[in-house]
Amino acid sequence: MRNTGKATTLESKFPLLAVENNCIISKDADITACFRVHLPELFTVASAEYDAIHSAWHKAIKTLPDYTIVHKQDWYIKESYAPDIAQDGLSFLAKSYQQHFNERPFLNHYCYLFLTKTTKERMRMQSNFSSLCKGVLIPKEIRDKETVRKFMEAVAQFERIVNDSGFVKLERLTEDDIIGTGEKQGLLEQYLTLSREAETPMQDIALGSEDVRIGNKRLCLHTLSDTDDLPNTVSANTRYEKLSTDRSDCLLSFASPVGLLLSCNHIYNQYLFLDNSDENLRKFEKSARNMHSLARYSRANQINKEWIERYLNEAHSFGLSSIRAHFNVMAWSDDASELKQLKNDTGSALALMECKPRHNTVDVATLYWAGMAGNAGDFPAEESFYTFIEPALCFFTEETNYLNSPSPFGIKMADRLTGKPIHLDISDLPMKRGIITNRNRFVLGPSGGWRAILN
């Protein structure tokens, strides 16, 4: 049977032009600054700290110019623990301990942030104007150098505000981190293969109307792109019932169910589209007047008018900026039965956030393509909803998995979720961070042990 599907090369459809001064430049003249994000560890953040992180993100985003896209991308990849038993000074028990955990599976977390400066026209494009639908991509020239300079100044302010918070750290990605070297993959290659393993070859990418396949991996995509899918209330943190008691609360970020608590290979994309707020509000004022004139013909028009007026009242009363937002969870598997289970697990995770799970089968290809670093300008505008910065930030994940303590002194413990061994300093490092102000030591030994310690 003859293959009637259209095929083309990745080179002809690739939307990015170059990487200059550690920034990605697209063929549509969009400029993207890329960061690696270091978040606090899981189950270590209190309510006041979550509020401080939320406030830091808000202050930083307020410094960005209009027609900027904030794209936070969290990777959750299943990996196997690889012990380092070749290091010097390991005792027999230490080596046996490491070998016991050899190849133990765990979910590793990588977080990136992309700040893209685009244009008003690009922010309004729908899915049928994606670079995937264009025959030939002709690179455009950046004409307004002053806009680029102001954007880079705003990016520097953004980075400084977030880093000064003390909870989240931004690290600028270099050209080698983005496009890779001969020894390691770059971020772009990792996304196009959906793999962080070294020496993973490029495979065929099938972008269909209802299915996306990368090699043998098939994607399933759940989106939050409509206000009807969202919960009635959101907050910077939520109570984790499994580890909470009547007297104490164990807190996680509001979006934690689609983060580390979703134990499968997936990417959680968070988009904020910073339009011109005044222009958005004027458009809503006009829409409210139209709804008012049509309210006598339909109760739905009357309800829509009331919702629009509430939105406008909130914006004008508290000086809030009108933006658009979108969130999606992209999971994948090379096994059909496992993919079906992933759809159920992802839908359940969104339901835990009191969201309405919506399995997207229409814009999977364009949403995957727009999720590429530096290509957020290709995002289809019809997949976003209007909101304010503060409630949109509640959908950011704000924690990462447990990390080894940098101090050489410590004890071996296990990750609470996966059982992966962790080197933890429970004495000196908490003192340096101000978590504790004093400490006690308990010494257990045979007769004469105290004399040995005192000597």
Disulfide bonds with the S-S distance in Angstrom:
none
